[in-house]
């Protein structure tokens, strides 16, 4: 066996671990990219192109925002989307819109370090150092927060497994690290830099990107990503 799906209703030539439906079952919908979600809705491709390739091309050309506003007639002009598939998409998009109109599933996306500060207000004035991790889904929305350690940062107190075990458990696509400096000086120490680089390396192995490491004080903060520390 070469680990590739050929005759089980999947996508020929795509590794089973990468199949969108199986990925959804293992990790939940939050872990899937836009084209993977669309591939599940379309279900099948056409001769010469599998459904994931078609979905990736559709997302690249039209974007999700434009796609969800298309009517039945316009969707059927896209190669690979017949009337039955178009009807399913329109129904799914309409259901999602109705849910959003009722305030369901609305979570803010993290687009800059400033967006993270609201999750860190409780540690900026602490007298001890608190190291926390924010776990994000594929849309950069915060899934949950984990308080990893209390005390001076070093390898014995903060180990990659303490960060990435809960990241895997919450099906996180990425993580933002943060800790406070009780002194108020947000200049990163040598230990801060070494720890961050260690976490980035571990994240690369795990397939969970470390987006940033913030240092917060009572009145200031520093993004180690924006400061080009790692």
N, C-alpha and C positions, 0 to 999 in steps of 0.2 A: 504493500500500500504506500502511495506517495503522499497521502494527506490532502489530496485535492478532490473536490466534490464533482462528480460527473453524472450520477444517475439517481440522485435522491431529491430531486425537485429544487436543487440549489443552483448556484451559478458555476458553470463549467470553467475551470481554470482559476478559480478563486479559492484560496485556502479556507478550510472549514472554520478556522478560528476567526476569520475575517468576514464571515457571512453575516449580513445585517440582522436577520431574524434571530440567529443563534446568539449574536452579540447582545441583542435586546433582552433575550431570555436570561443571559448570564449577568448583565450589568445594569439593565434598566434603560428606558428610553433616553434619559439625560446624558448617557455616555455616547450616544450615536451622533454622527455628523448629519448635516442637513440632507446630503445626498443619500445617506444610508436610510434615513427615515422615509425619503421619497421612494427608494428602491423597494421598501417593504410594501408601500401602498400600490406601486405599479405591479409588483410580483414577478413579471416576466419581461424579457427583452424581445428582440427579434433576431433573425438570422444574421450572424456576423458581429452582433454586439450584445453583451449581457446586460442585465437590468441595472447593475451598478454603474457601468460605463454610460448608459443612457441617462441615468439620474444625475450623474456628475456633470454631463454636458448640459442638461436642462438647467441645473442650478447655476452653472457658470454663465450661461447665456441670459437667463431671465431673472435670477435672484429669487429668494424666497418671497420677498415683499411683493414683487410683481406677479409671481406665480399664484399667490393666494387670492389675488383680485381678478384673475382671469375667469371668464364665463365658460360654459360648456363648449360653445362654438370655437372660441379661440384656443382652448386646450387641445381640441382635436386636430388643430393645424400642426401641432408638434409631432414630429415623427416618433413613433413608439407609443403614442397615447391615442387609443381608439375611443369610441363613444362610451364603452363600458368603464374603462379606466378613468376617463374624464369625469364621468358621473360620480364615480367613487371619490375622486379628488375634490370635486365641488362640494359634495356632501360632507367630507371630512373637514375642509376649510371652513365651511359654514358653521359646523358644530363647534370648531375651535373659536371662531369669532364670537359666537353666542356665549361661550364660556368666559372669554375675555371681557365681554360687555357686562358680565355679572361679577367681574373682579376675581375670577378664578385663575390661579396659577401665575399671578403677576409677581415676579421677583426682580429687583433691580440688578442690572448687570454691572460688573466691575470694569470700568473703562480707564481708570487712572488711579494712582496711589491715594488721592484724596478720597475716592469712593470707599476706601478700606477703613478710614479713620473712625467712621461710625460704629464699627465692630470692635474698636480698641479703646473706647473711652474709659472702660473700667480699669485699665492697667497703666494709663499714662501717669497717674499720681501715686502709684504704689511705691513703697519703700524697698521692696525686693524686686528682683528681675523676674518677670513672667514671660515665658516663651510660649507662644500660641501658634496654631496653624489654622488657616481658613481653607476649606476644601470647596472647589468650584466645579460646576458641571461644564459641559461642552459649550454652553452659552455664556460662560464667565459669570454665572449666578452662584452666590454662596449657598452651598448645601448645608454646611454645619461648621462649627468651630470646635477645635480641640485644644484644651490647655495642656501643653506637653510637659512643662517643668517649671519649678519655682526655685530661683537661686542663680548664682553666677553661671554663665554659659560655659560649658566645657564638654568634652567628648563623653564623659561618664554620665552627665545629666541629660544630655540631648543626643540621642542616637537616631540614625535614620529610620530604624524600625519603629520608633515611637511616633514618627510622623507618617510613614508610608503604610503601616498596618491599618490605621483607621482610614487612610485615604483609599485603600483598596476596598475596605469594608463599606465605605459610603459611595463606591463607584465614581470617585472623583476623576475628572479629566486633568486637573491642575491644582496647584496649591500655592498659597501665599503665606509666607512666614512673617512673624512679627515678634518683637520683644521691646520692653521698655528699658530706659536708662534712668534710674532714680535720681541721678545727678542733674538731669535736664540736658546734659551735653549729648547730642545725638550722633557725634562722630563715631564711626564704627571702629571697634578695637581689632587687634590682630586676631583674637579668638572669634569675633563676629564674622570676619572675612573668611577665616579657615572653615568655620562651621557652615557658612553659606555655600561655599564651593563644594564642600562634602555633600551637602543636601542636593545641590544641583546635579552632581555626578550620580548620586543614588537615584534621583528622579529620572535621569536619562536611561538608566538601567531598567527602572520600573515602568517606563512609558508614561510617567506623570510629571508634567513640566512644573518646575518651580518658577512662577511668574515674577516674584519679587520677594525681598526681605525688607520689611520696614522697621526702623528704630524710632520709637516715640518717646518724647519727654513731656513734661507738663505743659509746655507752650510751643514746642517745635516737633517736627518729625523729619526723617530722612528716608528716601527710597534708595536702597542700595543698587537697584537696577538703573535708575535715572542717574545715579552718581558713577555709573560704570565700574562698580566695585567687583562685579562678577559678570 
